[in-house]
Amino acid sequence: MALLHPFKALRPVPERAQDVACVPYDVINTEEARDLAEGNPLSFLHVIRPEIDLPVSMDEHDPEVYAKGAENLRSFRHAPFSTQDVNPCVYVYRLVMDGRSQTGVFGCVSTDEYDSGRILKHELTRPVKEDDRTRHILEQQAHAEPVMLAFKDHPGVQALIEEAQMSPALYDFTADDGIRHTVWRITDTGPIVKAFADVPQLYVADGHHRCKAASRAAEEINGPPDHESRFFPAVLFPMSQVAILPYNRIIRRLPQGPDEFLSTLRSRFDVGPVSQPTPDSKGRICLYLGNTWYGLTLPEPVTSDVTASLDVARLSAGILEPLLGITDPRRDSNIDFVGGIRGTRELERLVHEGKAALAISMYPTSMDELVSVSDAGELMPPKSTWFEPKLRSGLLIHLFD
């Protein structure tokens, strides 16, 4: 089976692309989605965060929310500001953030390749998020958002990416956050599909829950091998162009007061105040406790497994499990995760507002660590990597029919 699968994208007309395109569903909460979509009925947040069109009191997992998402996608599909490509295409997608660009190939990949391990995962998923996205896919009969995959740099693929950029762009706009998004369309898909046949593996970068949800939805639909439900949209980036930011943590409740917990930490670690809230090297973390930032060195790995050497694993083994009783970060409501793009000021704000008792600033996982864990067939703890810039949703939508 070909690794790259062209598809007939449902998409906004070029002059409305900037109005439609939005951030992914999982980088904002419902309140933030409402604010972003306010006054913009075209925003694709109405499809991927449909609870914003329902009463504030409604739970985001209420059946009405999923029905509303499907209704909003149908409206989008038949709106005068949308169109659908007649023939299956592949697309090239470039993002530019703070002067740094990364350019990948936007197409579909196979759930069979994901299930068989040719698309390698590196991170555990959280069941509640799996269930949520699976339900949206089944209700909408579509994949509304792409995932981000990475592959080891390939000269043949790179040459075709560069060739595509010589034609006029399909979309080219700068979003409100300053990130520029440019998309080109490839109608002669044979050469790039053939080039990807030489790529041995793909690595899930951003979108583990959407990958797993796509697999679960395909299994439930159980269509024939060529049915579109067996493919899901992804942007495939060369590894050399991908950047990883830290994925920070907050703890909502401590088992004792801040001073007492600090004393407990000092009985086990060399803990001291620091002037910078971000760790300067692997193995170091910074803690925000009692309006002060502290630094400490994490304990050495407990086993020789590749995963055990990760800072997030060392944090779990040295602090989360023995001192906080958090043995399953996937399900424990006492821990939450804050993407590195929000910065350490967001960690301070959550503590100051009483939404967290402790904030933990992490050193970013490296791409080499991601590949090592994936190649070893191991899995990182949840929320180990934060990729930036984020893909915009609503530009190229994959329908099952």
URWOVEN-V392830 format. One record per pair of residues at least 6 apart in sequence whose C-alpha atoms are under 7 Angstrom apart, sorted by the first residue. I is the first residue (numbers start at 0). GAP is how many residues later the second one is. D is the distance in whole Angstrom. If there is no record, write none. Layout:
# URWOVEN-V392830
i->{I | I}
gap->{GAP | GAP}
d->{D | D}
This chain:
# URWOVEN-V392830
i->{1 | 1 | 2 | 2 | 2 | 3 | 3 | 3 | 3 | 3 | 4 | 4 | 4 | 5 | 5 | 5 | 5 | 5 | 6 | 6 | 6 | 6 | 6 | 7 | 7 | 7 | 7 | 7 | 7 | 8 | 8 | 8 | 8 | 8 | 9 | 9 | 9 | 9 | 9 | 9 | 10 | 10 | 10 | 10 | 10 | 10 | 10 | 11 | 11 | 11 | 11 | 11 | 12 | 12 | 12 | 13 | 13 | 15 | 16 | 17 | 17 | 18 | 18 | 19 | 19 | 19 | 19 | 20 | 20 | 20 | 20 | 20 | 20 | 21 | 21 | 21 | 21 | 21 | 21 | 22 | 22 | 23 | 23 | 24 | 24 | 29 | 32 | 32 | 33 | 36 | 36 | 43 | 43 | 45 | 45 | 45 | 45 | 46 | 46 | 46 | 47 | 49 | 49 | 49 | 50 | 50 | 60 | 65 | 65 | 66 | 68 | 69 | 69 | 75 | 88 | 88 | 88 | 88 | 89 | 89 | 89 | 89 | 89 | 89 | 90 | 90 | 90 | 90 | 90 | 90 | 90 | 91 | 91 | 91 | 91 | 91 | 91 | 91 | 92 | 92 | 92 | 92 | 92 | 92 | 92 | 93 | 93 | 93 | 93 | 93 | 93 | 93 | 94 | 94 | 94 | 94 | 94 | 94 | 94 | 95 | 95 | 95 | 95 | 96 | 96 | 96 | 101 | 101 | 102 | 103 | 103 | 103 | 103 | 104 | 104 | 104 | 105 | 105 | 105 | 106 | 106 | 106 | 107 | 107 | 107 | 107 | 108 | 108 | 108 | 108 | 109 | 109 | 109 | 110 | 110 | 110 | 110 | 112 | 113 | 117 | 117 | 118 | 118 | 118 | 118 | 119 | 119 | 119 | 119 | 119 | 120 | 120 | 120 | 121 | 121 | 121 | 121 | 121 | 121 | 121 | 122 | 122 | 122 | 122 | 123 | 123 | 123 | 123 | 124 | 124 | 124 | 124 | 125 | 125 | 128 | 129 | 129 | 129 | 132 | 132 | 133 | 133 | 133 | 133 | 136 | 136 | 137 | 140 | 140 | 141 | 141 | 141 | 142 | 142 | 142 | 142 | 142 | 143 | 143 | 143 | 144 | 144 | 144 | 145 | 145 | 145 | 146 | 146 | 146 | 146 | 146 | 146 | 147 | 147 | 147 | 147 | 147 | 147 | 147 | 148 | 148 | 148 | 148 | 148 | 148 | 148 | 148 | 148 | 149 | 149 | 149 | 149 | 149 | 149 | 149 | 149 | 150 | 150 | 150 | 150 | 150 | 150 | 150 | 151 | 151 | 152 | 152 | 152 | 155 | 156 | 156 | 156 | 159 | 163 | 163 | 164 | 168 | 168 | 168 | 169 | 169 | 169 | 170 | 170 | 171 | 171 | 171 | 172 | 172 | 172 | 173 | 173 | 205 | 213 | 217 | 217 | 227 | 228 | 232 | 242 | 242 | 243 | 243 | 243 | 243 | 243 | 243 | 243 | 244 | 244 | 244 | 244 | 244 | 244 | 245 | 245 | 245 | 245 | 245 | 245 | 245 | 245 | 246 | 246 | 246 | 246 | 246 | 246 | 246 | 246 | 246 | 246 | 247 | 247 | 247 | 247 | 247 | 247 | 247 | 248 | 248 | 248 | 248 | 248 | 248 | 248 | 249 | 249 | 249 | 249 | 249 | 249 | 249 | 250 | 250 | 250 | 250 | 250 | 250 | 250 | 251 | 251 | 251 | 251 | 251 | 251 | 252 | 252 | 252 | 253 | 253 | 254 | 257 | 257 | 268 | 269 | 270 | 270 | 270 | 271 | 271 | 272 | 272 | 272 | 272 | 273 | 273 | 273 | 276 | 276 | 276 | 276 | 277 | 277 | 277 | 278 | 278 | 278 | 278 | 280 | 281 | 281 | 282 | 282 | 282 | 283 | 283 | 283 | 283 | 284 | 284 | 284 | 284 | 284 | 284 | 284 | 285 | 285 | 285 | 285 | 285 | 285 | 285 | 286 | 286 | 286 | 286 | 286 | 286 | 286 | 287 | 287 | 287 | 287 | 288 | 297 | 297 | 297 | 298 | 298 | 299 | 300 | 300 | 300 | 301 | 305 | 305 | 306 | 306 | 306 | 306 | 306 | 307 | 311 | 311 | 312 | 319 | 320 | 325 | 328 | 328 | 329 | 336 | 338 | 339 | 346 | 349 | 350 | 350 | 364 | 364 | 372}
gap->{191 | 195 | 106 | 193 | 194 | 103 | 104 | 105 | 189 | 192 | 102 | 103 | 104 | 82 | 83 | 84 | 101 | 102 | 81 | 82 | 83 | 100 | 101 | 76 | 77 | 78 | 79 | 80 | 81 | 75 | 76 | 387 | 388 | 389 | 73 | 74 | 75 | 386 | 387 | 388 | 71 | 72 | 73 | 383 | 384 | 385 | 386 | 8 | 69 | 70 | 71 | 383 | 68 | 69 | 70 | 156 | 157 | 65 | 378 | 155 | 157 | 23 | 24 | 22 | 23 | 24 | 374 | 22 | 23 | 371 | 372 | 373 | 374 | 21 | 22 | 23 | 370 | 371 | 372 | 369 | 370 | 368 | 369 | 23 | 24 | 22 | 12 | 19 | 18 | 6 | 8 | 349 | 350 | 6 | 7 | 23 | 26 | 22 | 25 | 26 | 21 | 15 | 18 | 19 | 9 | 14 | 71 | 70 | 73 | 72 | 71 | 69 | 70 | 6 | 96 | 97 | 98 | 100 | 16 | 17 | 95 | 96 | 97 | 99 | 14 | 15 | 16 | 92 | 93 | 94 | 95 | 12 | 13 | 14 | 69 | 91 | 92 | 93 | 10 | 11 | 12 | 13 | 89 | 90 | 91 | 7 | 8 | 9 | 10 | 87 | 88 | 89 | 6 | 7 | 8 | 84 | 85 | 86 | 87 | 6 | 83 | 84 | 85 | 82 | 83 | 292 | 139 | 140 | 134 | 131 | 132 | 133 | 134 | 130 | 131 | 132 | 128 | 129 | 130 | 126 | 127 | 128 | 123 | 124 | 125 | 126 | 122 | 123 | 124 | 125 | 120 | 121 | 122 | 103 | 104 | 119 | 120 | 6 | 6 | 83 | 84 | 82 | 83 | 84 | 85 | 81 | 82 | 83 | 84 | 254 | 82 | 83 | 253 | 82 | 248 | 251 | 252 | 256 | 257 | 258 | 256 | 257 | 258 | 259 | 255 | 256 | 257 | 258 | 83 | 84 | 205 | 257 | 204 | 205 | 80 | 79 | 82 | 83 | 77 | 80 | 79 | 80 | 82 | 83 | 6 | 80 | 79 | 258 | 259 | 256 | 257 | 258 | 89 | 90 | 254 | 255 | 256 | 250 | 253 | 254 | 248 | 249 | 252 | 87 | 88 | 89 | 59 | 60 | 63 | 86 | 87 | 88 | 56 | 57 | 58 | 59 | 86 | 87 | 88 | 53 | 54 | 55 | 56 | 57 | 85 | 86 | 87 | 88 | 52 | 53 | 54 | 55 | 86 | 87 | 88 | 89 | 50 | 51 | 52 | 85 | 86 | 87 | 88 | 86 | 87 | 85 | 86 | 87 | 39 | 35 | 38 | 39 | 32 | 20 | 22 | 19 | 13 | 14 | 15 | 13 | 14 | 15 | 11 | 12 | 9 | 10 | 11 | 7 | 8 | 9 | 6 | 7 | 181 | 18 | 11 | 12 | 172 | 171 | 165 | 144 | 145 | 120 | 121 | 122 | 141 | 142 | 143 | 144 | 95 | 119 | 140 | 141 | 142 | 143 | 93 | 94 | 116 | 117 | 118 | 119 | 139 | 140 | 90 | 91 | 92 | 93 | 115 | 117 | 136 | 137 | 138 | 139 | 89 | 90 | 91 | 92 | 112 | 113 | 114 | 86 | 87 | 88 | 89 | 110 | 111 | 112 | 85 | 86 | 87 | 106 | 108 | 109 | 110 | 83 | 84 | 85 | 105 | 106 | 107 | 108 | 82 | 83 | 103 | 104 | 105 | 106 | 81 | 103 | 104 | 70 | 103 | 69 | 31 | 32 | 27 | 26 | 23 | 24 | 25 | 22 | 23 | 19 | 20 | 21 | 22 | 19 | 20 | 21 | 9 | 16 | 67 | 84 | 8 | 83 | 84 | 6 | 7 | 83 | 84 | 82 | 29 | 81 | 14 | 15 | 28 | 12 | 13 | 14 | 79 | 10 | 11 | 12 | 75 | 76 | 77 | 78 | 7 | 8 | 9 | 10 | 74 | 75 | 76 | 6 | 7 | 8 | 71 | 72 | 73 | 74 | 6 | 70 | 71 | 72 | 69 | 16 | 17 | 20 | 15 | 19 | 14 | 7 | 8 | 13 | 6 | 66 | 67 | 6 | 66 | 71 | 72 | 73 | 6 | 69 | 72 | 68 | 6 | 6 | 6 | 6 | 53 | 52 | 46 | 47 | 46 | 12 | 6 | 6 | 7 | 19 | 20 | 6}
d->{7 | 6 | 6 | 6 | 6 | 6 | 6 | 5 | 6 | 6 | 6 | 5 | 6 | 5 | 5 | 5 | 6 | 6 | 4 | 5 | 7 | 7 | 7 | 6 | 5 | 6 | 6 | 4 | 6 | 6 | 6 | 5 | 5 | 6 | 6 | 4 | 7 | 6 | 5 | 7 | 6 | 6 | 6 | 7 | 5 | 5 | 6 | 7 | 6 | 4 | 6 | 6 | 6 | 5 | 6 | 7 | 6 | 7 | 7 | 6 | 7 | 6 | 6 | 5 | 4 | 5 | 6 | 6 | 6 | 6 | 6 | 5 | 6 | 6 | 6 | 6 | 5 | 5 | 7 | 5 | 6 | 6 | 6 | 6 | 6 | 7 | 7 | 7 | 5 | 6 | 7 | 7 | 5 | 7 | 7 | 7 | 6 | 5 | 6 | 6 | 7 | 6 | 6 | 5 | 6 | 5 | 7 | 6 | 6 | 7 | 7 | 6 | 4 | 7 | 7 | 6 | 5 | 6 | 6 | 5 | 6 | 5 | 7 | 6 | 6 | 5 | 6 | 7 | 6 | 4 | 6 | 6 | 5 | 6 | 7 | 6 | 5 | 6 | 6 | 5 | 6 | 6 | 6 | 5 | 7 | 7 | 6 | 4 | 6 | 6 | 5 | 6 | 6 | 6 | 6 | 7 | 6 | 5 | 7 | 7 | 6 | 5 | 7 | 5 | 7 | 7 | 5 | 7 | 6 | 6 | 5 | 4 | 7 | 5 | 5 | 7 | 6 | 4 | 6 | 6 | 6 | 6 | 6 | 5 | 4 | 6 | 5 | 6 | 6 | 7 | 6 | 4 | 6 | 7 | 5 | 5 | 6 | 6 | 7 | 5 | 6 | 6 | 5 | 6 | 7 | 7 | 6 | 5 | 6 | 6 | 6 | 5 | 6 | 7 | 7 | 6 | 5 | 7 | 5 | 6 | 5 | 4 | 6 | 6 | 6 | 6 | 6 | 5 | 7 | 6 | 7 | 6 | 5 | 7 | 6 | 5 | 7 | 5 | 6 | 6 | 5 | 7 | 7 | 6 | 6 | 7 | 6 | 6 | 6 | 6 | 4 | 5 | 6 | 7 | 6 | 5 | 6 | 7 | 5 | 6 | 5 | 7 | 7 | 5 | 5 | 7 | 6 | 5 | 7 | 7 | 5 | 6 | 7 | 5 | 5 | 6 | 6 | 5 | 6 | 6 | 5 | 5 | 5 | 7 | 7 | 6 | 5 | 6 | 6 | 5 | 6 | 6 | 5 | 5 | 6 | 6 | 7 | 5 | 6 | 7 | 6 | 5 | 6 | 6 | 5 | 5 | 6 | 7 | 6 | 7 | 6 | 7 | 7 | 7 | 7 | 6 | 7 | 6 | 5 | 5 | 5 | 6 | 5 | 5 | 6 | 4 | 7 | 6 | 6 | 7 | 4 | 6 | 6 | 7 | 5 | 5 | 5 | 5 | 7 | 6 | 6 | 7 | 7 | 7 | 6 | 6 | 5 | 7 | 5 | 5 | 7 | 5 | 6 | 7 | 7 | 5 | 6 | 6 | 4 | 7 | 6 | 6 | 7 | 6 | 5 | 5 | 7 | 7 | 6 | 6 | 6 | 5 | 6 | 5 | 6 | 6 | 6 | 5 | 5 | 7 | 6 | 5 | 6 | 6 | 5 | 7 | 6 | 5 | 6 | 6 | 6 | 4 | 6 | 6 | 5 | 7 | 6 | 6 | 5 | 6 | 5 | 6 | 6 | 4 | 5 | 7 | 6 | 7 | 5 | 7 | 6 | 7 | 6 | 6 | 7 | 6 | 6 | 6 | 5 | 5 | 6 | 7 | 6 | 4 | 6 | 6 | 5 | 6 | 6 | 6 | 7 | 7 | 6 | 6 | 7 | 5 | 6 | 7 | 6 | 7 | 7 | 6 | 6 | 5 | 6 | 6 | 5 | 6 | 7 | 6 | 6 | 7 | 7 | 6 | 5 | 7 | 6 | 5 | 4 | 7 | 6 | 5 | 7 | 5 | 5 | 6 | 7 | 6 | 5 | 6 | 6 | 6 | 5 | 6 | 5 | 6 | 6 | 7 | 6 | 6 | 7 | 5 | 5 | 6 | 7 | 7 | 6 | 7 | 6 | 7 | 7 | 6 | 7 | 7 | 7 | 7 | 5 | 5 | 7 | 7 | 7 | 6 | 7 | 6 | 7 | 6 | 5 | 6 | 7 | 7 | 6 | 6}
